[in-house]
């Protein structure tokens, strides 16, 4: 599972600008927090 995310990260790093990735990361973190609460 970890290697899958690593591959996804490298692909995303190639295809998307980094600030776009950071926005997604922030959204995912917020989503996880809302799930745990």
matplotlib code that plots the C-alpha trace (Angstrom):
import matplotlib.pyplot as plt

x = [0.0, 2.9, 4.6, 1.3, 1.1, 4.8, 4.2, 1.2, 3.2, 6.0, 3.4, 1.6, 4.9, 5.6, 2.1, 0.9, 2.4, 3.4, 1.0, -1.9, -0.6, -0.4, -4.0, -5.0, -3.0, -4.6, -8.0, -7.3, -6.0, -9.1, -11.3, -9.5, -9.9, -13.7, -13.9, -12.1, -14.3]
y = [0.0, 2.4, 1.8, 2.6, 6.0, 6.6, 5.9, 8.1, 10.9, 10.7, 10.7, 13.6, 15.4, 15.0, 16.0, 18.6, 21.8, 21.5, 24.1, 22.1, 19.0, 21.0, 22.0, 18.4, 17.3, 20.0, 18.9, 15.2, 16.1, 18.1, 15.3, 12.8, 15.0, 15.4, 11.6, 11.1, 13.7]
z = [0.0, 0.9, -2.5, -4.2, -2.6, -3.3, -7.0, -7.0, -5.4, -8.0, -10.8, -9.3, -8.8, -12.5, -13.7, -11.2, -9.7, -6.1, -4.7, -6.2, -4.4, -1.1, -1.5, -2.0, 1.0, 3.2, 2.0, 2.7, 6.2, 7.0, 5.6, 7.9, 10.9, 10.2, 10.0, 13.3, 15.0]

ax = plt.figure().add_subplot(projection="3d")
ax.plot(x, y, z, "-o")
ax.set_aspect("equal")
plt.show()
